[in-house]
């Protein structure tokens, strides 16, 4: 691969610049061999490398992952991914597809909260950065071909806001799955009505309070009234 690249550079008479880009160190990929033909490739985006590997080893060595047998349409199948159910006290016991996992406490594995909080925030930051970086490209009209009968006319697809977008959030990742689609909707120039999950009342109240500031209220409204009607029905 390096010889091919070198020959291409000499053929094109490109000048090699000796000065290193200061951003290359942050974007450099790190590969770890896990054995049995498996590798983990880490490219730093928002979480530092040292912290990421520390959390990775904790999840790999300390969490009691299981791959249960579940029933789907009357047949037994091995679930295609490892799971570990951690829940707050007082929640209803989880049961799905004929399987009821053991519920561990957050106190059993304290670092999990830090990991989940960091991942949720990192994913939202990444969505914001992607929207800011790609917005000009998304807004650029796309040229399309026209038929011979309309010659010499030209045509293009122009992206326009829908107007008002209703975002109905899920319960399992109530913070991330509420704000992530809101970022895309606002980037597209829409106003947003956000309906959080009634099963996550604490997060719903947090979103309602956080998005009521003047800079947000003109573009995003959190509909808590929908939750109250659902509870009273």
C-alpha atoms as a printed R data frame, in Angstrom:
    type eleno elety resid chain resno       x       y       z
1   ATOM     1    CA   UNK     A     1   0.000   0.000   0.000
2   ATOM     2    CA   UNK     A     2   2.864   2.370   0.804
3   ATOM     3    CA   UNK     A     3   4.685   1.613  -2.468
4   ATOM     4    CA   UNK     A     4   1.532   2.266  -4.478
5   ATOM     5    CA   UNK     A     5   1.043   5.552  -2.671
6   ATOM     6    CA   UNK     A     6   4.665   6.579  -3.290
7   ATOM     7    CA   UNK     A     7   4.483   5.816  -7.012
8   ATOM     8    CA   UNK     A     8   1.257   7.797  -7.300
9   ATOM     9    CA   UNK     A     9   2.851  10.772  -5.555
10  ATOM    10    CA   UNK     A    10   5.885  10.743  -7.853
11  ATOM    11    CA   UNK     A    11   3.709  10.418 -10.922
12  ATOM    12    CA   UNK     A    12   1.618  13.399  -9.872
13  ATOM    13    CA   UNK     A    13   4.743  15.317  -8.745
14  ATOM    14    CA   UNK     A    14   3.262  16.152  -5.358
15  ATOM    15    CA   UNK     A    15   5.446  17.900  -2.817
16  ATOM    16    CA   UNK     A    16   5.680  16.251   0.594
17  ATOM    17    CA   UNK     A    17   5.050  18.615   3.502
18  ATOM    18    CA   UNK     A    18   7.193  17.805   6.521
19  ATOM    19    CA   UNK     A    19   5.110  19.763   9.036
20  ATOM    20    CA   UNK     A    20   2.726  17.489  10.946
21  ATOM    21    CA   UNK     A    21  -0.894  18.415  11.354
22  ATOM    22    CA   UNK     A    22  -1.556  18.986  15.082
23  ATOM    23    CA   UNK     A    23  -4.952  17.311  14.685
24  ATOM    24    CA   UNK     A    24  -3.475  14.053  13.339
25  ATOM    25    CA   UNK     A    25  -2.531  12.843  16.821
26  ATOM    26    CA   UNK     A    26  -6.116  13.149  18.010
27  ATOM    27    CA   UNK     A    27  -7.479  11.371  14.915
28  ATOM    28    CA   UNK     A    28  -4.928   8.543  14.910
29  ATOM    29    CA   UNK     A    29  -6.527   5.128  15.167
30  ATOM    30    CA   UNK     A    30  -5.435   2.694  17.865
31  ATOM    31    CA   UNK     A    31  -5.896  -1.030  17.257
32  ATOM    32    CA   UNK     A    32  -5.936  -3.696  19.960
33  ATOM    33    CA   UNK     A    33  -5.781  -7.390  19.086
34  ATOM    34    CA   UNK     A    34  -8.355  -9.320  21.133
35  ATOM    35    CA   UNK     A    35  -7.297 -12.685  19.753
36  ATOM    36    CA   UNK     A    36  -9.262 -15.202  17.668
37  ATOM    37    CA   UNK     A    37  -9.231 -12.799  14.729
38  ATOM    38    CA   UNK     A    38 -10.975  -9.974  16.588
39  ATOM    39    CA   UNK     A    39  -9.690  -6.412  16.792
40  ATOM    40    CA   UNK     A    40 -10.933  -3.245  18.426
41  ATOM    41    CA   UNK     A    41 -10.194  -0.040  16.542
42  ATOM    42    CA   UNK     A    42 -10.425   3.166  18.538
43  ATOM    43    CA   UNK     A    43 -10.628   6.574  16.824
44  ATOM    44    CA   UNK     A    44 -10.915   9.351  19.364
45  ATOM    45    CA   UNK     A    45 -13.861  11.655  18.869
46  ATOM    46    CA   UNK     A    46 -15.114  12.892  22.223
47  ATOM    47    CA   UNK     A    47 -13.878  10.522  24.961
48  ATOM    48    CA   UNK     A    48 -10.093  10.354  25.610
49  ATOM    49    CA   UNK     A    49  -8.331   7.145  24.666
50  ATOM    50    CA   UNK     A    50  -7.098   6.296  28.161
51  ATOM    51    CA   UNK     A    51 -10.566   6.664  29.682
52  ATOM    52    CA   UNK     A    52 -12.204   4.712  26.858
53  ATOM    53    CA   UNK     A    53  -9.904   1.708  27.268
54  ATOM    54    CA   UNK     A    54 -10.326   1.832  31.045
55  ATOM    55    CA   UNK     A    55 -14.094   1.578  30.665
56  ATOM    56    CA   UNK     A    56 -13.764  -1.074  27.973
57  ATOM    57    CA   UNK     A    57 -11.715  -3.336  30.264
58  ATOM    58    CA   UNK     A    58 -14.161  -2.772  33.114
59  ATOM    59    CA   UNK     A    59 -17.121  -3.803  30.953
60  ATOM    60    CA   UNK     A    60 -15.208  -6.784  29.606
61  ATOM    61    CA   UNK     A    61 -13.960  -8.108  32.956
62  ATOM    62    CA   UNK     A    62 -16.478  -7.103  35.628
63  ATOM    63    CA   UNK     A    63 -19.967  -7.129  34.102
64  ATOM    64    CA   UNK     A    64 -21.792 -10.516  34.228
65  ATOM    65    CA   UNK     A    65 -22.899 -10.665  30.607
66  ATOM    66    CA   UNK     A    66 -25.324 -13.427  29.621
67  ATOM    67    CA   UNK     A    67 -26.738 -14.611  26.326
68  ATOM    68    CA   UNK     A    68 -30.144 -16.073  27.216
69  ATOM    69    CA   UNK     A    69 -32.454 -18.359  25.316
70  ATOM    70    CA   UNK     A    70 -35.662 -16.592  24.284
71  ATOM    71    CA   UNK     A    71 -38.840 -17.783  22.592
72  ATOM    72    CA   UNK     A    72 -39.992 -16.169  19.355
73  ATOM    73    CA   UNK     A    73 -43.137 -17.402  17.589
74  ATOM    74    CA   UNK     A    74 -43.123 -20.525  19.725
75  ATOM    75    CA   UNK     A    75 -39.509 -21.453  18.957
76  ATOM    76    CA   UNK     A    76 -36.434 -21.179  21.173
77  ATOM    77    CA   UNK     A    77 -33.510 -19.066  20.003
78  ATOM    78    CA   UNK     A    78 -30.232 -17.986  21.522
79  ATOM    79    CA   UNK     A    79 -30.325 -14.225  21.842
80  ATOM    80    CA   UNK     A    80 -27.798 -12.794  19.338
81  ATOM    81    CA   UNK     A    81 -26.211 -10.374  21.828
82  ATOM    82    CA   UNK     A    82 -24.953 -10.400  25.400
83  ATOM    83    CA   UNK     A    83 -27.046  -8.580  27.995
84  ATOM    84    CA   UNK     A    84 -26.893  -7.461  31.595
85  ATOM    85    CA   UNK     A    85 -29.962  -5.961  33.224
86  ATOM    86    CA   UNK     A    86 -29.274  -3.189  35.753
87  ATOM    87    CA   UNK     A    87 -32.266  -1.390  37.258
88  ATOM    88    CA   UNK     A    88 -33.179   1.084  39.963
89  ATOM    89    CA   UNK     A    89 -35.102  -0.202  42.948
90  ATOM    90    CA   UNK     A    90 -38.884  -0.115  42.731
91  ATOM    91    CA   UNK     A    91 -39.146  -0.790  38.998
92  ATOM    92    CA   UNK     A    92 -41.348  -3.558  37.658
93  ATOM    93    CA   UNK     A    93 -39.483  -6.787  36.939
94  ATOM    94    CA   UNK     A    94 -38.469  -7.096  33.299
95  ATOM    95    CA   UNK     A    95 -39.769  -9.995  31.258
96  ATOM    96    CA   UNK     A    96 -39.617 -10.471  27.489
97  ATOM    97    CA   UNK     A    97 -39.938 -13.397  25.067
98  ATOM    98    CA   UNK     A    98 -40.265 -15.886  27.915
99  ATOM    99    CA   UNK     A    99 -37.093 -14.676  29.626
100 ATOM   100    CA   UNK     A   100 -36.879 -12.841  32.960
101 ATOM   101    CA   UNK     A   101 -33.354 -11.553  33.652
102 ATOM   102    CA   UNK     A   102 -31.899 -11.059  37.089
103 ATOM   103    CA   UNK     A   103 -31.979  -7.377  38.006
104 ATOM   104    CA   UNK     A   104 -28.663  -6.069  39.312
105 ATOM   105    CA   UNK     A   105 -28.462  -2.848  41.289
106 ATOM   106    CA   UNK     A   106 -26.556   0.228  40.177
107 ATOM   107    CA   UNK     A   107 -24.682  -0.047  43.464
108 ATOM   108    CA   UNK     A   108 -23.289  -3.395  42.316
109 ATOM   109    CA   UNK     A   109 -21.440  -1.730  39.442
110 ATOM   110    CA   UNK     A   110 -20.992   2.003  40.222
111 ATOM   111    CA   UNK     A   111 -18.873   2.874  37.136
112 ATOM   112    CA   UNK     A   112 -21.792   1.984  34.863
113 ATOM   113    CA   UNK     A   113 -23.556   5.271  35.598
114 ATOM   114    CA   UNK     A   114 -20.442   7.252  34.688
115 ATOM   115    CA   UNK     A   115 -20.046   5.262  31.484
116 ATOM   116    CA   UNK     A   116 -23.668   5.703  30.407
117 ATOM   117    CA   UNK     A   117 -23.692   9.423  31.237
118 ATOM   118    CA   UNK     A   118 -20.482  10.000  29.292
119 ATOM   119    CA   UNK     A   119 -21.712   8.014  26.278
120 ATOM   120    CA   UNK     A   120 -25.060   9.802  26.175
121 ATOM   121    CA   UNK     A   121 -23.425  13.220  26.336
122 ATOM   122    CA   UNK     A   122 -20.747  12.227  23.819
123 ATOM   123    CA   UNK     A   123 -23.332  11.001  21.320
124 ATOM   124    CA   UNK     A   124 -25.336  14.214  21.619
125 ATOM   125    CA   UNK     A   125 -22.195  16.316  21.188
126 ATOM   126    CA   UNK     A   126 -21.306  14.258  18.137
127 ATOM   127    CA   UNK     A   127 -24.770  14.853  16.658
128 ATOM   128    CA   UNK     A   128 -24.396  18.604  17.214
129 ATOM   129    CA   UNK     A   129 -20.936  18.685  15.660
130 ATOM   130    CA   UNK     A   130 -22.079  16.616  12.686
131 ATOM   131    CA   UNK     A   131 -25.076  18.891  12.088
132 ATOM   132    CA   UNK     A   132 -22.917  22.028  12.225
133 ATOM   133    CA   UNK     A   133 -20.273  20.499   9.960
134 ATOM   134    CA   UNK     A   134 -22.660  19.053   7.356
135 ATOM   135    CA   UNK     A   135 -25.413  21.684   7.402
136 ATOM   136    CA   UNK     A   136 -24.066  23.637   4.425
137 ATOM   137    CA   UNK     A   137 -23.804  20.406   2.426
138 ATOM   138    CA   UNK     A   138 -27.335  19.350   3.411
139 ATOM   139    CA   UNK     A   139 -28.712  22.741   2.327
140 ATOM   140    CA   UNK     A   140 -27.001  22.713  -1.075
141 ATOM   141    CA   UNK     A   141 -29.536  22.100  -3.881
142 ATOM   142    CA   UNK     A   142 -29.065  18.798  -5.678
143 ATOM   143    CA   UNK     A   143 -28.960  19.010  -9.462
144 ATOM   144    CA   UNK     A   144 -31.098  16.426 -11.268
145 ATOM   145    CA   UNK     A   145 -31.443  15.520 -14.912
146 ATOM   146    CA   UNK     A   146 -34.405  16.711 -16.943
147 ATOM   147    CA   UNK     A   147 -36.104  15.043 -19.876
148 ATOM   148    CA   UNK     A   148 -35.468  16.055 -23.455
149 ATOM   149    CA   UNK     A   149 -38.959  17.505 -23.721
150 ATOM   150    CA   UNK     A   150 -38.146  20.192 -21.144
151 ATOM   151    CA   UNK     A   151 -34.858  21.280 -22.781
152 ATOM   152    CA   UNK     A   152 -33.200  23.725 -22.053
153 ATOM   153    CA   UNK     A   153 -34.753  23.858 -18.575
154 ATOM   154    CA   UNK     A   154 -32.802  22.774 -15.512
155 ATOM   155    CA   UNK     A   155 -34.037  21.161 -12.298
156 ATOM   156    CA   UNK     A   156 -32.813  20.758  -8.752
157 ATOM   157    CA   UNK     A   157 -34.028  19.333  -5.454
158 ATOM   158    CA   UNK     A   158 -34.182  21.972  -2.736
159 ATOM   159    CA   UNK     A   159 -34.400  20.855   0.906
160 ATOM   160    CA   UNK     A   160 -36.977  22.843   2.854
161 ATOM   161    CA   UNK     A   161 -38.199  22.651   6.467
162 ATOM   162    CA   UNK     A   162 -41.389  20.731   7.121
163 ATOM   163    CA   UNK     A   163 -42.562  23.360   9.625
164 ATOM   164    CA   UNK     A   164 -43.411  21.738  12.954
165 ATOM   165    CA   UNK     A   165 -42.053  18.296  13.827
166 ATOM   166    CA   UNK     A   166 -43.471  16.043  16.545
167 ATOM   167    CA   UNK     A   167 -40.799  13.986  18.303
168 ATOM   168    CA   UNK     A   168 -42.165  11.092  20.401
169 ATOM   169    CA   UNK     A   169 -39.405   9.814  22.650
170 ATOM   170    CA   UNK     A   170 -38.830   6.253  23.835
171 ATOM   171    CA   UNK     A   171 -38.465   5.237  27.471
172 ATOM   172    CA   UNK     A   172 -35.284   3.170  27.449
173 ATOM   173    CA   UNK     A   173 -32.894   6.038  26.598
174 ATOM   174    CA   UNK     A   174 -35.211   8.953  27.392
175 ATOM   175    CA   UNK     A   175 -32.565  11.707  27.370
176 ATOM   176    CA   UNK     A   176 -30.622  10.644  24.276
177 ATOM   177    CA   UNK     A   177 -33.638   9.564  22.203
178 ATOM   178    CA   UNK     A   178 -35.397  12.831  23.025
179 ATOM   179    CA   UNK     A   179 -32.675  15.316  22.143
180 ATOM   180    CA   UNK     A   180 -30.924  13.511  19.284
181 ATOM   181    CA   UNK     A   181 -33.862  13.798  16.829
182 ATOM   182    CA   UNK     A   182 -34.494  17.348  18.072
183 ATOM   183    CA   UNK     A   183 -30.982  18.321  16.920
184 ATOM   184    CA   UNK     A   184 -31.681  17.111  13.392
185 ATOM   185    CA   UNK     A   185 -35.123  18.719  13.276
186 ATOM   186    CA   UNK     A   186 -33.822  22.129  14.369
187 ATOM   187    CA   UNK     A   187 -30.836  21.882  12.006
188 ATOM   188    CA   UNK     A   188 -33.361  21.405   9.198
189 ATOM   189    CA   UNK     A   189 -35.080  24.650  10.195
190 ATOM   190    CA   UNK     A   190 -38.125  23.201  11.932
191 ATOM   191    CA   UNK     A   191 -39.882  23.987  15.169
192 ATOM   192    CA   UNK     A   192 -40.250  20.967  17.447
193 ATOM   193    CA   UNK     A   193 -42.909  19.613  19.778
194 ATOM   194    CA   UNK     A   194 -41.220  17.054  22.023
195 ATOM   195    CA   UNK     A   195 -43.334  14.427  23.758
196 ATOM   196    CA   UNK     A   196 -41.166  12.599  26.326
197 ATOM   197    CA   UNK     A   197 -42.011   9.141  27.585
198 ATOM   198    CA   UNK     A   198 -44.519   8.913  30.423
199 ATOM   199    CA   UNK     A   199 -42.569   5.915  31.755
200 ATOM   200    CA   UNK     A   200 -39.591   8.208  32.461
201 ATOM   201    CA   UNK     A   201 -41.212  11.072  34.422
202 ATOM   202    CA   UNK     A   202 -37.978  12.345  35.988
203 ATOM   203    CA   UNK     A   203 -36.264  12.790  32.623
204 ATOM   204    CA   UNK     A   204 -39.445  14.304  31.168
205 ATOM   205    CA   UNK     A   205 -39.547  16.904  33.948
206 ATOM   206    CA   UNK     A   206 -35.835  17.641  33.422
207 ATOM   207    CA   UNK     A   207 -36.358  18.215  29.696
208 ATOM   208    CA   UNK     A   208 -39.392  20.419  30.319
209 ATOM   209    CA   UNK     A   209 -37.395  22.626  32.699
210 ATOM   210    CA   UNK     A   210 -34.216  22.680  30.605
211 ATOM   211    CA   UNK     A   211 -35.955  23.586  27.346
212 ATOM   212    CA   UNK     A   212 -38.152  26.349  28.757
213 ATOM   213    CA   UNK     A   213 -35.370  28.964  28.601
214 ATOM   214    CA   UNK     A   214 -35.883  31.882  26.161
215 ATOM   215    CA   UNK     A   215 -33.232  30.619  23.729
216 ATOM   216    CA   UNK     A   216 -35.021  27.251  23.392
217 ATOM   217    CA   UNK     A   217 -38.713  27.999  23.940
218 ATOM   218    CA   UNK     A   218 -39.082  29.719  20.547
219 ATOM   219    CA   UNK     A   219 -38.030  26.536  18.750
220 ATOM   220    CA   UNK     A   220 -38.814  23.607  21.074
221 ATOM   221    CA   UNK     A   221 -41.863  22.936  23.226
222 ATOM   222    CA   UNK     A   222 -42.022  19.980  25.588
223 ATOM   223    CA   UNK     A   223 -45.563  18.649  25.757
224 ATOM   224    CA   UNK     A   224 -46.131  17.497  29.322
225 ATOM   225    CA   UNK     A   225 -49.897  17.819  28.782
226 ATOM   226    CA   UNK     A   226 -49.797  14.698  26.595
227 ATOM   227    CA   UNK     A   227 -48.291  12.800  29.514
228 ATOM   228    CA   UNK     A   228 -50.994  13.964  31.915
229 ATOM   229    CA   UNK     A   229 -53.785  12.991  29.528
230 ATOM   230    CA   UNK     A   230 -52.204   9.563  29.080
231 ATOM   231    CA   UNK     A   231 -51.972   9.083  32.864
232 ATOM   232    CA   UNK     A   232 -55.593  10.145  33.411
233 ATOM   233    CA   UNK     A   233 -56.998   8.040  30.587
